[in-house]
Amino acid sequence: MLCRSCQRKKANRPRGLCWTCYYAPGLRELFPSTSKYARRGVGICRGEVPLPDAPTQALPGTEEKIQVLMERAARNQQLFHPLDAQSSPTEWALANEPMSRVVERRCLAS
């Protein structure tokens, strides 16, 4: 395979570049990684990512929370704020309770 930049030498460095092009200042950043293990996608960048402006009261898994996460990703902010609303321990226990107990509790209540 030839170098993706100069198209003259054999590509022997990451990103499909030859030795000269890979170590040329600024040229490496012009060619994205070709590795299947490279991190890609919205919100993936180098350096520190700022916290969101404000926490959200939307509970995890709700449509509102998903919209908030999409907005944060579009603004290149961290997806989760330390003060974001979290589900209460009671809600978590009910959501992870075996279905037989939920049915049993409903039968006893009626």
C-alpha positions as CSV (number, residue, x, y, z in Angstrom):
1,M,0.0,0.0,0.0
2,L,1.3,3.4,-0.9
3,C,1.4,6.4,1.5
4,R,-2.0,8.1,1.7
5,S,-0.3,11.5,1.5
6,C,2.5,11.5,-1.0
7,Q,1.4,8.4,-2.9
8,R,5.1,7.6,-3.6
9,K,6.6,5.5,-0.8
10,K,5.4,2.4,0.9
11,A,3.1,3.0,3.9
12,N,5.0,1.7,6.9
13,R,3.6,3.9,9.7
14,P,0.1,4.1,11.3
15,R,-2.7,6.0,9.5
16,G,-1.4,4.6,6.1
17,L,1.5,7.1,5.9
18,C,5.2,6.6,5.0
19,W,7.9,7.5,7.5
20,T,8.5,11.0,6.1
21,C,4.9,12.0,6.0
22,Y,4.1,10.5,9.4
23,Y,6.8,12.6,11.1
24,A,6.2,15.8,9.1
25,P,4.8,18.5,11.4
26,G,1.0,18.9,11.1
27,L,0.6,16.3,8.4
28,R,-0.3,13.3,10.6
29,E,-3.4,15.1,12.0
30,L,-4.8,15.5,8.5
31,F,-5.3,11.7,8.2
32,P,-7.6,9.9,10.6
33,S,-6.6,6.6,12.1
34,T,-7.3,3.5,10.1
35,S,-7.3,1.2,13.1
36,K,-10.5,-0.6,13.9
37,Y,-9.7,0.0,17.6
38,A,-9.4,3.8,17.3
39,R,-11.9,5.8,19.3
40,R,-14.4,7.5,17.0
41,G,-17.7,9.3,17.3
42,V,-19.3,12.4,18.7
43,G,-17.7,13.6,22.0
44,I,-14.4,11.8,21.4
45,C,-11.6,14.3,21.3
46,R,-8.2,15.0,22.7
47,G,-7.6,17.0,25.9
48,E,-10.0,18.0,28.7
49,V,-13.7,18.2,27.9
50,P,-15.6,20.9,29.8
51,L,-18.4,20.1,32.2
52,P,-22.0,20.8,31.1
53,D,-23.3,24.3,32.1
54,A,-25.9,22.9,34.5
55,P,-27.0,19.5,35.9
56,T,-30.3,17.9,34.7
57,Q,-33.1,16.6,36.8
58,A,-34.1,14.0,34.1
59,L,-33.8,10.5,35.3
60,P,-31.6,7.9,33.6
61,G,-33.2,6.1,30.7
62,T,-35.9,8.7,30.1
63,E,-36.4,10.3,26.7
64,E,-35.6,13.7,28.3
65,K,-32.2,12.4,29.6
66,I,-31.4,11.0,26.1
67,Q,-32.1,14.4,24.6
68,V,-29.9,16.1,27.2
69,L,-27.0,13.7,26.4
70,M,-27.4,14.4,22.7
71,E,-27.3,18.1,23.2
72,R,-24.2,17.8,25.4
73,A,-22.4,15.6,22.8
74,A,-23.2,18.2,20.1
75,R,-21.7,20.9,22.3
76,N,-18.5,18.8,23.0
77,Q,-19.2,18.7,26.7
78,Q,-18.9,15.8,29.1
79,L,-22.0,13.7,28.9
80,F,-22.6,13.4,32.6
81,H,-22.5,16.1,35.2
82,P,-21.6,15.0,38.8
83,L,-24.9,16.6,40.1
84,D,-27.2,15.0,37.4
85,A,-30.3,13.3,38.9
86,Q,-29.9,9.7,39.5
87,S,-32.5,7.0,40.2
88,S,-33.2,6.5,43.8
89,P,-32.2,3.2,45.5
90,T,-35.9,2.3,45.8
91,E,-36.5,2.7,42.1
92,W,-33.4,0.7,41.3
93,A,-34.5,-2.1,43.6
94,L,-37.9,-2.2,42.0
95,A,-36.5,-2.2,38.5
96,N,-34.2,-5.1,39.3
97,E,-36.6,-7.1,41.4
98,P,-37.5,-10.5,40.0
99,M,-40.9,-10.5,38.1
100,S,-42.3,-13.2,40.4
101,R,-42.0,-10.9,43.4
102,V,-43.6,-8.0,41.6
103,V,-46.6,-10.2,40.6
104,E,-46.8,-11.6,44.1
105,R,-46.8,-8.1,45.7
106,R,-49.6,-6.9,43.3
107,C,-51.7,-10.0,44.1
108,L,-51.3,-9.4,47.9
109,A,-52.2,-5.7,47.5
110,S,-55.5,-6.3,45.8
